Amino acid sequence: MQDIFIVGCGYVGQRLAQHVFAQDDEVEVMALARSAQSHEQIQQMGIISVPGDLDNRHWLSELPTDQTIVYYFAPPPSTGIEDARLGHFLEALKTKQYPDKIVLISTTSVYGDCAGAWITEQHPLNPQTDRARRRINAETRLLAWHEKTHIPISIIRVPGIYGPGRLPVARLEQGLPVLLEAESPYSNRIHVDDLVMACLLAGNSPDSGLFHVSDGHPTTMTDYFYQVADVFGYPRPPAISRAEAQQQLSAEMLSYLAESKRLNIQLISETLGYSPYYPHLADGLAQCREESEEENE
């Protein structure tokens, strides 16, 4: 397996590193670290820490990215409609530092609301939030870099990520309401281990590509909260109408509830051989509970 360089070594990046080490402990895994806390955390995992700050282009001068696969998981800035962070990273890559491939995580929110339709990667982009516009800007920057350098890239558009330690438990504990099932939009999700698998498949492919990924079995967002509550022993949250939601839910939650789509994953399945470990939410939640119980033993 080839050496890798992770940019944005948070929840997904650390999980990817763990999978890589489990497959081949001879692989060199490096990751960008801005703070002393990040440096210490990733060092403890056996990851080589590389100092750098994506918000400061002058602190990205020595990136050991040549002959690596770069997994770019860093989020864009929290405001605006551009991703200057990715721009700074790409500008820092000199010819002698070009990686063998870059895999970028994007978001399926770039499609906007699709009224619950099944969509492929050919569906027109229709971003409804600045968060989605920043992701489109990141995709555009990477595609332009690819056209200039001819280095292969993969862009993976990702829906909601769940997994051990990343479930709406706090929300359930607070008893915050959800939409009535009949009014709840379709939502797509992916277990973190399936996302890691998709990223590794893309990284190991010599070809460029644009894919979206999910578990292949979308349900409503209300169903998601109900299933998490049932598996982890919480009361199901109260259900309210959309009109009531406008008064009671946060602007961020309302933005998620404003979009409904179902993702067709045929392209990534046929092209890269992607087949999720957890094709149904019940499967993935069972794994989350099992891992949580093991950690608490």
LUMTORKOL-889261 format. One record per residue: z, x, y of N, C-alpha, C, O, CB in turn. Coordinates in steps of 0.02 Angstrom, whole numbers, padded with zeros to 5 digits, always signed. Glycine has a CB too. Layout:
residues N
ZXYZXYZXYZXYZXY/...
This chain:
residues 297
+00000+00042-00060+00000+00000+00000+00000+00044+00062+00029+00098+00063+00061-00048+00000/-00033+00020+00114-00041+00059+00175+00020+00055+00220+00056+00005+00219-00102+00036+00213/+00033+00108+00259+00087+00107+00308+00075+00052+00359+00018+00035+00374+00095+00175+00342/+00130+00025+00386+00123-00030+00433+00164-00016+00496+00213+00021+00495+00144-00096+00401/+00143-00049+00550+00177-00044+00614+00187-00116+00639+00139-00153+00648+00137-00001+00667/+00250-00135+00649+00267-00203+00669+00283-00205+00744+00325-00166+00767+00326-00231+00628/+00251-00248+00779+00266-00259+00850+00297-00329+00856+00263-00379+00845+00202-00251+00896/+00360-00331+00873+00396-00394+00872+00432-00402+00805+00417-00448+00767+00348-00453+00884/+00479-00357+00792+00512-00355+00727+00574-00399+00727+00630-00375+00721+00530-00283+00708/+00563-00464+00735+00617-00512+00733+00621-00545+00665+00617-00512+00613+00608-00564+00787/+00629-00611+00665+00639-00648+00603+00582-00637+00554+00594-00619+00496+00646-00723+00618/+00520-00647+00576+00462-00640+00531+00450-00566+00515+00437-00549+00458+00399-00672+00563/+00453-00524+00566+00440-00453+00555+00488-00421+00506+00468-00382+00463+00442-00416+00620/+00552-00437+00512+00601-00409+00466+00591-00435+00395+00600-00399+00346+00671-00424+00489/+00572-00499+00390+00559-00527+00324+00498-00494+00292+00496-00480+00232+00548-00604+00328/+00447-00480+00333+00388-00446+00308+00407-00376+00283+00383-00354+00231+00334-00442+00362/+00448-00341+00321+00468-00273+00301+00504-00275+00234+00493-00232+00191+00513-00241+00354/+00547-00325+00224+00583-00331+00162+00535-00341+00103+00545-00312+00050+00633-00389+00165/+00484-00383+00113+00435-00394+00061+00396-00330+00045+00383-00315-00013+00387-00450+00081/+00378-00293+00097+00341-00232+00087+00383-00181+00047+00358-00151+00000+00319-00202+00154/+00445-00172+00067+00489-00125+00032+00498-00146-00041+00503-00103-00085+00557-00121+00066/+00502-00211-00054+00511-00235-00122+00450-00220-00166+00457-00209-00226+00525-00310-00123/+00391-00218-00135+00330-00205-00172+00317-00130-00181+00293-00108-00234+00271-00236-00136/+00334-00091-00130+00320-00019-00133+00367+00018-00086+00357+00017-00025+00245-00005-00114/+00418+00049-00114+00468+00082-00071+00443+00148-00043+00480+00182-00007+00531+00093-00110/+00381+00167-00058+00352+00228-00030+00315+00214+00036+00296+00261+00071+00305+00260-00079/+00305+00151+00051+00269+00133+00112+00312+00148+00173+00372+00136+00173+00249+00058+00112/+00281+00175+00225+00316+00189+00288+00308+00128+00333+00252+00109+00352+00288+00254+00322/+00364+00099+00351+00364+00041+00395+00394+00061+00461+00452+00084+00464+00404-00019+00364/+00356+00054+00515+00378+00069+00582+00379+00006+00624+00343-00042+00610+00333+00123+00614/+00421+00006+00675+00424-00053+00718+00443-00032+00789+00482+00014+00799+00474-00104+00691/+00416-00068+00837+00432-00056+00907+00501-00084+00923+00516-00140+00903+00378-00087+00954/+00542-00046+00958+00609-00068+00976+00621-00053+01050+00614+00004+01072+00662-00032+00932/+00639-00105+01087+00651-00095+01159+00724-00079+01173+00738-00036+01215+00631-00158+01197/+00771-00112+01139+00842-00104+01155+00877-00062+01102+00852-00053+01046+00876-00171+01161/+00935-00037+01120+00976+00001+01073+00997-00042+01014+01002-00019+00957+01038+00031+01107/+01009-00106+01028+01029-00153+00975+00973-00162+00924+00984-00160+00864+01049-00221+01004/+00912-00171+00949+00854-00178+00904+00843-00114+00864+00829-00117+00805+00791-00195+00944/+00850-00057+00898+00842+00007+00865+00890+00013+00806+00871+00032+00751+00853+00064+00914/+00953-00003+00818+01003+00004+00765+00991-00045+00709+00998-00027+00650+01073-00007+00794/+00973-00106+00726+00962-00158+00675+00905-00140+00628+00912-00146+00567+00949-00224+00707/+00849-00119+00655+00793-00105+00611+00801-00039+00574+00776-00031+00518+00728-00104+00652/+00837+00008+00604+00851+00070+00569+00893+00058+00507+00883+00089+00455+00887+00119+00616/+00940+00011+00512+00983-00005+00456+00943-00036+00398+00965-00034+00341+01038-00053+00478/+00885-00064+00414+00843-00094+00362+00796-00043+00330+00759-00060+00285+00803-00151+00391/+00798+00018+00354+00753+00069+00328+00687+00073+00364+00641+00106+00342+00740+00057+00256/+00682+00038+00421+00622+00038+00462+00627+00094+00514+00680+00103+00544+00611-00032+00496/+00573+00130+00524+00572+00183+00574+00565+00152+00643+00516+00117+00656+00514+00233+00559/+00612+00165+00686+00612+00136+00753+00570+00179+00801+00578+00239+00805+00684+00130+00779/+00526+00145+00837+00484+00177+00887+00501+00147+00955+00490+00087+00965+00407+00169+00871/+00527+00186+01003+00545+00157+01068+00484+00134+01107+00432+00167+01107+00584+00208+01109/+00492+00078+01141+00437+00052+01181+00454-00014+01212+00497-00051+01186+00374+00045+01139/+00422-00031+01267+00435-00092+01303+00368-00124+01321+00330-00095+01360+00478-00080+01367/+00353-00181+01293+00289-00214+01305+00281-00238+01377+00225-00251+01399+00281-00272+01257/+00337-00244+01412+00333-00265+01482+00323-00205+01529+00317-00214+01590+00395-00303+01502/+00321-00145+01502+00313-00085+01542+00259-00041+01509+00273-00005+01461+00381-00045+01549/+00199-00045+01534+00143-00010+01503+00153+00066+01502+00122+00101+01462+00079-00027+01540/+00197+00092+01546+00208+00164+01549+00255+00188+01493+00264+00248+01484+00237+00183+01616/+00285+00140+01457+00330+00159+01402+00298+00143+01334+00332+00124+01287+00397+00122+01410/+00234+00151+01331+00196+00140+01269+00147+00197+01259+00090+00186+01238+00160+00071+01271/+00169+00257+01273+00121+00313+01273+00112+00346+01206+00060+00376+01193+00144+00364+01322/+00163+00342+01162+00159+00377+01098+00170+00327+01041+00225+00320+01014+00212+00434+01094/+00117+00292+01024+00122+00242+00971+00090+00269+00907+00031+00284+00906+00087+00176+00993/+00129+00276+00854+00102+00302+00791+00065+00249+00751+00085+00231+00696+00158+00331+00748/+00011+00224+00780-00024+00168+00750-00086+00188+00711-00116+00146+00677-00042+00119+00802/-00106+00251+00716-00167+00271+00680-00155+00268+00605-00101+00286+00581-00189+00342+00702/-00206+00247+00568-00204+00240+00495-00148+00192+00473-00119+00202+00420-00194+00308+00463/-00135+00142+00513-00086+00090+00495-00119+00022+00500-00173+00015+00527-00023+00094+00540/-00084-00028+00473-00100-00097+00487-00047-00122+00537+00013-00117+00523-00101-00142+00422/-00069-00147+00593-00023-00172+00644-00014-00247+00635-00062-00285+00631-00049-00156+00716/+00049-00268+00630+00066-00339+00629+00098-00354+00697+00154-00334+00711+00115-00357+00570/+00061-00391+00737+00083-00405+00805+00115-00474+00807+00081-00525+00806+00024-00400+00856/+00182-00475+00809+00220-00537+00808+00258-00550+00873+00294-00599+00878+00269-00537+00750/+00250-00507+00922+00287-00515+00984+00264-00577+01022+00204-00588+01028+00280-00452+01028/+00311-00616+01048+00291-00676+01086+00265-00656+01155+00282-00603+01180+00351-00724+01094/+00223-00698+01184+00202-00686+01253+00261-00693+01301+00315-00714+01280+00146-00734+01273/+00252-00677+01365+00304-00690+01414+00322-00765+01415+00283-00806+01391+00282-00667+01485/+00378-00782+01443+00402-00851+01441+00372-00895+01496+00382-00955+01496+00476-00852+01447/+00335-00865+01542+00304-00904+01596+00232-00882+01605+00210-00831+01578+00344-00895+01662/+00195-00922+01643+00125-00906+01658+00079-00929+01602+00100-00962+01555+00117-00832+01669/+00015-00910+01607-00035-00930+01558-00069-00869+01527-00120-00876+01493-00087-00976+01589/-00042-00808+01539-00072-00748+01512-00021-00709+01470+00040-00716+01479-00099-00704+01568/-00046-00669+01424-00003-00627+01383-00014-00554+01403-00052-00518+01370-00017-00639+01307/+00019-00534+01456+00013-00465+01480+00042-00416+01429+00021-00358+01427+00047-00456+01548/+00089-00438+01389+00120-00393+01340+00069-00367+01290+00065-00307+01277+00177-00429+01302/+00029-00413+01263-00023-00391+01217-00073-00347+01253-00099-00299+01225-00058-00451+01185/-00087-00365+01316-00133-00324+01355-00108-00253+01362-00146-00205+01355-00143-00354+01423/-00043-00245+01377-00014-00178+01383-00019-00140+01317-00034-00080+01317+00059-00183+01405/-00006-00174+01262-00009-00141+01197-00079-00117+01181-00089-00060+01159+00015-00189+01141/-00129-00159+01193-00198-00140+01178-00221-00083+01224-00258-00039+01203-00244-00200+01185/-00200-00085+01287-00218-00031+01333-00189+00035+01312-00219+00088+01324-00195-00048+01404/-00131+00033+01279-00098+00095+01258-00130+00127+01197-00117+00185+01181-00025+00081+01243/-00173+00090+01162-00204+00116+01101-00265+00159+01120-00318+00133+01136-00225+00058+01054/-00256+00223+01117-00312+00269+01129-00352+00274+01065-00331+00252+01012-00286+00338+01152/-00411+00304+01070-00455+00310+01012-00420+00341+00952-00428+00316+00896-00516+00351+01030/-00382+00393+00963-00349+00427+00907-00290+00387+00880-00263+00404+00827-00325+00496+00930/-00271+00333+00916-00215+00292+00894-00238+00225+00865-00196+00183+00847-00168+00279+00952/-00303+00214+00859-00326+00150+00834-00300+00138+00763-00306+00181+00720-00403+00146+00835/-00271+00080+00752-00250+00063+00684-00310+00043+00642-00366+00036+00668-00198+00005+00685/-00300+00035+00578-00354+00013+00535-00366-00062+00541-00421-00086+00527-00339+00031+00463/-00315-00098+00563-00323-00170+00573-00264-00195+00614-00210-00167+00613-00328-00208+00506/-00275-00251+00650-00222-00286+00686-00220-00358+00661-00272-00391+00658-00232-00283+00763/-00161-00382+00644-00150-00452+00625-00106-00483+00679-00050-00459+00691-00117-00458+00554/-00131-00535+00711-00096-00568+00766-00073-00638+00744-00112-00676+00717-00141-00573+00828/-00010-00653+00757+00014-00721+00748+00003-00760+00812+00023-00739+00867+00090-00722+00728/-00030-00817+00806-00040-00863+00861-00007-00929+00842+00038-00930+00801-00116-00872+00878/-00029-00984+00872+00003-01049+00859-00048-01104+00852-00101-01101+00884+00052-01065+00915/-00033-01153+00812-00078-01211+00805-00073-01259+00863-00110-01308+00867-00063-01247+00740/-00027-01246+00910-00023-01289+00969-00083-01279+01015-00093-01316+01063+00041-01276+01007/-00125-01228+01001-00185-01218+01041-00233-01277+01033-00277-01287+01075-00221-01153+01020/-00225-01317+00980-00269-01374+00969-00246-01436+01008-00284-01483+01016-00272-01391+00895/-00184-01436+01033-00159-01494+01068-00149-01552+01021-00141-01543+00961-00205-01513+01125/-00150-01612+01049-00141-01673+01009-00207-01692+00976-00258-01696+01009-00115-01731+01052/-00205-01703+00911-00265-01722+00872-00258-01791+00841-00296-01809+00796-00279-01670+00818/-00209-01829+00866-00199-01898+00843-00190-01903+00768-00211-01953+00737-00258-01941+00865/-00160-01853+00738-00145-01855+00667-00203-01836+00621-00197-01841+00560-00122-01921+00649/-00259-01815+00650-00318-01800+00609-00309-01735+00571-00271-01691+00592-00381-01795+00653/-00344-01730+00514-00348-01667+00478-00397-01622+00515-00452-01644+00532-00372-01678+00403/-00378-01560+00529-00421-01516+00568-00432-01449+00533-00389-01426+00496-00392-01505+00638/-00489-01419+00547-00504-01352+00523-00502-01304+00583-00488-01325+00639-00574-01350+00488/-00516-01241+00570-00516-01191+00623-00572-01202+00673-00572-01171+00726-00522-01122+00593/-00619-01245+00657-00674-01259+00703-00657-01313+00754-00698-01328+00798-00735-01280+00664/-00599-01342+00748-00579-01395+00794-00575-01368+00865-00550-01313+00876-00511-01426+00773/-00599-01406+00915-00597-01381+00984-00526-01367+01008-00479-01402+00989-00630-01433+01031/-00519-01315+01048-00454-01299+01077-00439-01346+01135-00484-01362+01175-00451-01225+01100/-00377-01369+01139-00358-01416+01191-00284-01407+01207-00244-01452+01196-00373-01489+01170/-00265-01348+01234-00194-01335+01245-00164-01382+01297-00194-01396+01348-00184-01262+01268/-00104-01406+01281-00071-01453+01326-00012-01421+01363+00017-01452+01408-00047-01513+01287/+00006-01361+01344+00064-01327+01374+00045-01256+01393-00003-01227+01366+00125-01327+01326/+00082-01227+01441+00071-01158+01459+00087-01112+01400+00056-01059+01392+00113-01139+01520/+00134-01132+01358+00150-01093+01298+00088-01084+01255+00075-01030+01230+00206-01127+01258/+00050-01138+01246-00011-01134+01206-00066-01095+01243-00105-01059+01211-00037-01204+01189/-00069-01102+01308-00119-01065+01347-00107-00990+01344-00155-00951+01343-00119-01088+01420/-00044-00970+01342-00029-00898+01335-00054-00872+01268-00078-00816+01264+00047-00886+01342/-00048-00913+01216-00072-00892+01150-00148-00886+01149-00175-00840+01118-00048-00941+01096/-00182-00931+01182-00255-00926+01186-00275-00863+01223-00323-00830+01204-00284-00988+01220/-00238-00848+01276-00252-00787+01313-00243-00725+01269-00283-00678+01273-00207-00781+01374/-00192-00726+01226-00181-00670+01180-00239-00664+01131-00264-00609+01119-00114-00679+01142/-00260-00720+01104-00317-00719+01058-00379-00691+01092-00416-00650+01063-00332-00789+01031/-00391-00713+01153-00450-00691+01191-00448-00616+01204-00499-00582+01197-00455-00729+01257/-00390-00590+01222-00382-00518+01234-00396-00478+01170-00431-00427+01172-00311-00502+01260/-00370-00502+01114-00380-00465+01052-00453-00468+01030-00480-00418+01005-00334-00493+00997/-00484-00525+01038-00555-00531+01020-00598-00484+01062-00645-00454+01037-00579-00604+01028/-00582-00479+01127-00620-00434+01171-00610-00362+01150-00657-00322+01151-00598-00443+01244/-00548-00344+01131-00534-00276+01107-00573-00262+01043-00599-00207+01033-00458-00266+01096/-00576-00311+00999-00614-00304+00937-00688-00293+00951-00719-00251+00918-00605-00367+00893/-00716-00329+00998-00786-00321+01015-00799-00250+01043-00853-00222+01033-00808-00374+01067/-00751-00223+01078-00758-00157+01108-00749-00101+01056-00786-00051+01058-00707-00148+01164/-00701-00108+01011-00683-00054+00966-00712-00061+00896-00719-00011+00860-00609-00049+00962/-00729-00123+00877-00754-00139+00810-00700-00128+00756-00716-00123+00697-00814-00096+00794/-00637-00125+00777-00582-00123+00729-00570-00194+00705-00566-00240+00746-00516-00092+00762/-00564-00205+00639-00555-00273+00615-00489-00304+00637-00439-00269+00645-00559-00274+00539/-00489-00368+00647-00430-00405+00668-00426-00470+00628-00476-00494+00603-00431-00421+00745/-00366-00496+00622-00356-00564+00595-00309-00601+00642-00258-00574+00663-00328-00563+00522/-00327-00662+00659-00285-00705+00700-00262-00763+00655-00303-00798+00625-00323-00731+00764/-00196-00772+00651-00169-00825+00610-00132-00875+00654-00082-00857+00686-00121-00796+00555/-00157-00936+00656-00125-00989+00695-00073-01023+00652-00088-01049+00598-00178-01040+00722/-00011-01023+00676+00047-01041+00636+00081-01103+00664+00089-01108+00725+00096-00982+00631/+00102-01150+00622+00141-01208+00644+00216-01190+00645+00234-01132+00653+00129-01269+00599/+00258-01240+00636+00330-01228+00636+00352-01185+00577+00334-01199+00520+00367-01293+00636/+00391-01134+00591+00415-01088+00539+00487-01108+00521+00529-01116+00565+00411-01014+00563/+00501-01114+00457+00569-01125+00435+00586-01076+00379+00541-01044+00352+00580-01199+00411/+00649-01069+00364+00670-01024+00311+00744-01013+00315+00777-01044+00358+00633-00958+00315/+00772-00971+00274+00844-00957+00276+00865-00934+00345+00837-00887+00373+00863-00904+00223/+00916-00967+00372+00939-00949+00438+00897-00976+00495+00911-00963+00553+00943-00877+00444/+00846-01014+00478+00803-01042+00531+00789-01116+00515+00732-01135+00501+00737-01002+00537/+00841-01155+00519+00837-01227+00507+00875-01262+00564+00918-01232+00595+00867-01246+00437/+00859-01325+00577+00890-01361+00634+00961-01385+00619+00978-01443+00631+00846-01421+00654/+01002-01340+00591+01070-01359+00571+01112-01377+00632+01149-01427+00631+01103-01302+00533/+01107-01338+00686+01147-01352+00746+01130-01420+00774+01174-01457+00797+01135-01297+00799/+01067-01438+00772+01046-01503+00797+01075-01559+00755+01096-01610+00781+00969-01507+00798/+01076-01549+00689+01104-01600+00645+01179-01605+00655+01207-01660+00654+01088-01583+00571/+01213-01549+00665+01285-01550+00676+01302-01588+00740+01355-01619+00744+01312-01479+00680/+01258-01584+00790+01270-01619+00853+01252-01693+00849+01269-01732+00893+01231-01587+00908/+01217-01712+00795+01197-01781+00787+01144-01804+00837+01141-01862+00854+01256-01825+00794/+01102-01757+00859+01051-01775+00908+00998-01819+00875+00983-01811+00816+01018-01711+00936/+00971-01867+00911+00926-01916+00881+00856-01889+00867+00835-01837+00894+00920-01976+00926/+00820-01925+00824+00750-01912+00809+00711-01975+00823+00739-02029+00833+00741-01888+00736/+00645-01969+00822+00603-02028+00831+00605-02073+00770+00614-02049+00714+00531-02008+00847/+00597-02137+00781+00587-02183+00726+00530-02157+00682+00479-02133+00708+00573-02255+00751/+00537-02163+00617+00486-02137+00571+00416-02162+00588+00368-02124+00586+00503-02156+00499/+00411-02226+00606+00345-02255+00620+00313-02227+00683+00253-02232+00692+00351-02330+00627/+00354-02198+00727+00328-02171+00789+00324-02094+00789+00301-02064+00837+00370-02194+00847/+00346-02064+00736+00350-01991+00733+00282-01961+00718+00247-01985+00674+00401-01969+00681/+00263-01908+00753+00197-01876+00741+00197-01836+00677+00249-01816+00651+00178-01832+00800/+00136-01824+00652+00130-01776+00596+00147-01706+00621+00128-01687+00677+00059-01779+00565/+00182-01669+00580+00195-01599+00596+00181-01557+00534+00186-01580+00478+00268-01589+00620/+00164-01495+00547+00149-01447+00494+00201-01392+00496+00230-01378+00548+00077-01418+00502/+00214-01363+00439+00265-01311+00436+00248-01261+00382+00205-01272+00339+00335-01341+00424/+00283-01204+00385+00272-01153+00335+00337-01115+00324+00372-01097+00371+00215-01105+00357/+00353-01103+00262+00411-01062+00245+00396-00990+00266+00339-00967+00259+00428-01066+00168/+00446-00955+00290+00435-00888+00316+00405-00842+00263+00364-00798+00280+00501-00858+00341/+00423-00850+00199+00395-00807+00147+00321-00821+00136+00284-00775+00119+00434-00816+00082/+00300-00883+00145+00229-00899+00140+00190-00871+00199+00133-00849+00192+00218-00975+00135/+00222-00871+00258+00189-00841+00316+00182-00766+00306+00130-00737+00322+00230-00856+00380/+00234-00734+00281+00231-00662+00266+00174-00648+00218+00136-00601+00228+00298-00637+00238/+00169-00688+00165+00115-00678+00117+00047-00684+00150+00003-00643+00138+00121-00729+00059/+00038-00735+00192-00026-00744+00227-00042-00684+00271-00099-00661+00273-00024-00808+00269/+00009-00658+00306-00002-00600+00349-00022-00538+00308-00067-00501+00328+00062-00585+00390/+00012-00528+00252-00004-00470+00211-00074-00476+00180-00110-00426+00175+00049-00462+00155/-00092-00536+00160-00160-00546+00133-00212-00530+00187-00262-00498+00174-00169-00619+00108/-00198-00553+00249-00245-00540+00303-00247-00465+00319-00300-00437+00332-00225-00579+00366/-00188-00433+00318-00186-00362+00334-00222-00319+00282-00251-00268+00299-00114-00340+00339/-00220-00340+00220-00252-00301+00167-00327-00316+00159-00361-00283+00120-00217-00315+00102/-00351-00366+00194-00423-00382+00192-00460-00337+00241-00437-00328+00297-00435-00457+00208/-00517-00309+00221-00554-00265+00267-00592-00303+00320-00619-00273+00367-00602-00222+00227/-00595-00369+00314-00636-00409+00359-00594-00441+00414-00534-00450+00407-00672-00463+00320/-00627-00458+00469-00595-00495+00522-00596-00570+00504-00637-00592+00464-00630-00482+00590/-00551-00607+00535-00551-00679+00522-00502-00716+00567-00456-00686+00595-00534-00692+00450/-00513-00780+00573-00469-00824+00610-00450-00881+00563-00494-00916+00538-00502-00851+00676/-00385-00890+00552-00362-00940+00504-00302-00977+00534-00265-00950+00574-00343-00907+00437/-00294-01040+00512-00228-01068+00520-00197-01077+00451-00232-01077+00401-00230-01137+00559/-00131-01083+00451-00095-01081+00388-00037-01131+00391-00008-01143+00444-00069-01010+00373/-00021-01160+00334+00037-01204+00328+00052-01212+00254+00022-01177+00213+00024-01274+00362/+00099-01256+00237+00112-01268+00166+00061-01315+00135+00059-01324+00074+00182-01295+00156/+00018-01345+00177-00034-01388+00153-00014-01461+00142-00056-01501+00122-00060-01362+00089/+00049-01477+00156+00073-01546+00146+00114-01568+00207+00176-01570+00204+00116-01550+00081/+00080-01585+00261+00115-01607+00321+00150-01674+00311+00127-01717+00273+00067-01613+00379/+00206-01682+00344+00241-01747+00348+00259-01758+00421+00235-01721+00465+00305-01748+00301/+00299-01807+00434+00319-01819+00503+00377-01773+00522+00411-01746+00478+00339-01893+00514/+00388-01764+00586+00444-01724+00609+00510-01756+00591+00558-01722+00576+00439-01712+00684/+00512-01822+00592+00573-01857+00572+00589-01844+00499+00646-01833+00481+00565-01933+00584/+00538-01845+00457+00548-01830+00386+00576-01760+00377+00619-01749+00334+00482-01837+00347/+00553-01713+00417+00578-01644+00413+00654-01643+00426+00690-01613+00387+00542-01599+00464/+00677-01675+00479+00748-01676+00494+00787-01712+00439+00842-01691+00421+00761-01709+00562/+00759-01766+00414+00793-01804+00361+00801-01761+00298+00855-01760+00267+00754-01868+00344/+00748-01725+00279+00752-01685+00218+00801-01627+00226+00839-01612+00179+00683-01658+00200/+00802-01595+00284+00851-01542+00295+00922-01569+00291+00965-01539+00260+00839-01508+00364/+00933-01627+00321+01000-01659+00319+01020-01673+00248+01077-01660+00228+01000-01723+00361/+00975-01701+00208+00991-01720+00140+01008-01659+00097+01056-01661+00059+00933-01758+00108/+00969-01605+00104+00979-01546+00062+01044-01510+00080+01078-01483+00036+00920-01498+00069/+01062-01509+00144+01120-01470+00165+01182-01513+00179+01231-01489+00206+01103-01431+00227/+01178-01577+00160+01237-01619+00162+01258-01644+00230+01317-01657+00241+01292-01583+00133/+01212-01652+00275+01227-01681+00340+01206-01754+00343+01160-01774+00307+01193-01641+00397/+01239-01794+00384+01215-01863+00394+01145-01861+00425+01130-01819+00467+01264-01903+00438/+01103-01907+00405+01038-01912+00438+01048-01929+00511+01090-01972+00528+00993-01964+00403/+01010-01898+00556+01020-01912+00627+00997-01982+00645+00955-02011+00610+00982-01861+00670/+01024-02010+00698+01002-02077+00720+00930-02075+00743+00906-02025+00769+01047-02103+00777/+00896-02130+00733+00825-02136+00752+00819-02181+00813+00850-02234+00817+00782-02163+00694/+00778-02159+00861+00769-02197+00923+00694-02207+00935+00652-02173+00905+00802-02161+00983/+00678-02252+00980+00608-02265+00997+00581-02210+01043+00620-02171+01071+00601-02334+01032/+00516-02208+01050+00487-02157+01094+00509-02168+01166+00519-02120+01203+00410-02159+01089/+00515-02231+01186+00538-02245+01254+00609-02218+01265+00624-02190+01317+00536-02321+01267/+00652-02227+01215+00720-02200+01221+00719-02124+01220+00759-02091+01253+00764-02226+01164/+00673-02096+01181+00668-02023+01176+00652-01992+01243+00676-01937+01259+00616-02003+01125/+00612-02025+01283+00594-01999+01349+00656-01989+01392+00656-01948+01437+00545-02045+01383/+00708-02028+01379+00769-02022+01419+00820-01975+01387+00863-01948+01423+00799-02091+01428/+00817-01965+01322+00871-01931+01287+00854-01861+01261+00899-01820+01253+00893-01973+01230/+00791-01847+01249+00772-01783+01218+00751-01732+01271+00730-01751+01326+00716-01794+01168/+00756-01669+01253+00737-01615+01299+00662-01614+01311+00623-01640+01271+00762-01547+01272/+00642-01582+01366+00571-01577+01381+00534-01538+01327+00477-01553+01310+00560-01543+01449/+00567-01486+01300+00536-01446+01247+00524-01488+01185+00469-01485+01156+00579-01385+01231/+00574-01527+01164+00565-01569+01105+00511-01622+01117+00472-01637+01073+00631-01602+01086/+00510-01650+01176+00459-01700+01192+00389-01671+01189+00341-01705+01170+00472-01730+01262/+00382-01607+01208+00316-01576+01205+00292-01569+01133+00232-01577+01119+00317-01506+01239/+00339-01555+01086+00320-01552+01016+00302-01622+00989+00256-01629+00949+00378-01522+00974/+00338-01672+01012+00326-01740+00989+00263-01770+01017+00240-01822+00995+00385-01784+01007/+00234-01737+01067+00173-01762+01099+00110-01743+01060+00055-01765+01077+00167-01736+01170/+00118-01702+01007+00059-01678+00970+00065-01697+00897+00117-01690+00866+00051-01602+00978/+00009-01722+00869+00008-01742+00799-00057-01716+00768-00111-01730+00793+00014-01819+00791/-00050-01679+00714-00109-01652+00680-00091-01635+00609-00032-01628+00592-00137-01590+00717/-00141-01628+00566-00131-01605+00498-00180-01549+00484-00240-01556+00495-00141-01664+00446/-00154-01493+00461-00194-01432+00454-00226-01427+00386-00193-01432+00335-00151-01371+00467/-00291-01417+00386-00329-01402+00325-00324-01326+00314-00342-01287+00358-00404-01426+00330/-00300-01306+00255-00291-01234+00242-00343-01208+00191-00332-01157+00158-00220-01220+00215/-00399-01242+00186-00450-01222+00137-00478-01153+00153-00490-01114+00107-00506-01274+00135/-00489-01137+00216-00522-01074+00234-00480-01014+00212-00506-00969+00180-00534-01071+00309/-00415-01013+00229-00374-00956+00211-00363-00953+00136-00355-00899+00107-00307-00959+00248/-00362-01011+00103-00354-01013+00031-00414-00983-00004-00407-00943-00051-00342-01084+00007/-00474-01002+00018-00535-00979-00015-00553-00907+00005-00579-00869-00035-00593-01025+00002/-00538-00888+00067-00558-00822+00092-00510-00768+00071-00531-00714+00051-00563-00824+00167/-00444-00782+00076-00394-00731+00063-00354-00743-00002-00313-00702-00021-00346-00727+00121/-00366-00800-00034-00329-00815-00095-00258-00838-00081-00214-00831-00124-00326-00754-00138/-00246-00867-00023-00180-00891-00005-00162-00953-00046-00200-01001-00049-00176-00908+00070/-00104-00951-00077-00076-01008-00114-00001-01008-00103+00033-00964-00130-00094-01005-00191/+00026-01055-00065+00096-01051-00045+00145-01054-00104+00135-01091-00152+00112-01107+00003/+00197-01013-00098+00252-01017-00146+00286-01086-00141+00309-01113-00191+00303-00961-00134/+00289-01112-00081+00326-01174-00068+00279-01226-00036+00280-01236+00024+00387-01159-00021/+00237-01258-00078+00188-01305-00051+00218-01370-00026+00184-01408+00009+00136-01320-00104/+00279-01384-00045+00313-01445-00021+00378-01425+00012+00411-01376-00008+00326-01495-00079/+00397-01462+00063+00458-01448+00100+00519-01445+00054+00563-01403+00063+00469-01500+00155/+00521-01489+00006+00578-01491-00041+00586-01424-00077+00641-01400-00088+00570-01548-00092/+00529-01394-00096+00531-01329-00130+00560-01275-00085+00604-01236-00105+00460-01308-00153/+00536-01273-00023+00560-01222+00024+00633-01230+00043+00669-01181+00050+00517-01222+00085/+00654-01293+00051+00724-01304+00069+00771-01287+00012+00827-01264+00023+00734-01377+00090/+00748-01298-00049+00789-01278-00107+00799-01202-00107+00854-01179-00122+00756-01301-00173/+00747-01165-00090+00753-01092-00087+00801-01072-00031+00842-01027-00040+00684-01059-00076/+00797-01106+00026+00841-01090+00082+00914-01102+00063+00958-01062+00079+00823-01133+00143/+00926-01156+00028+00995-01171+00007+01020-01119-00044+01077-01097-00041+01000-01242-00022/+00976-01102-00091+00995-01053-00141+01012-00985-00109+01062-00954-00128+00939-01044-00193/+00971-00963-00062+00985-00899-00029+01048-00903+00012+01086-00855+00015+00926-00879+00015/+01060-00959+00044+01120-00968+00084+01182-00965+00040+01233-00935+00059+01117-01034+00122/+01179-00996-00018+01236-00995-00064+01249-00926-00091+01307-00906-00100+01225-01043-00122/+01195-00888-00104+01204-00819-00129+01237-00775-00076+01278-00733-00093+01136-00790-00149/+01219-00785-00013+01249-00744+00040+01323-00761+00050+01361-00718+00072+01211-00756+00106/+01342-00823+00034+01410-00844+00046+01456-00831-00014+01516-00844-00010+01411-00917+00063/+01428-00806-00069+01469-00792-00128+01514-00732-00116+01552-00713-00161+01424-00780-00189/
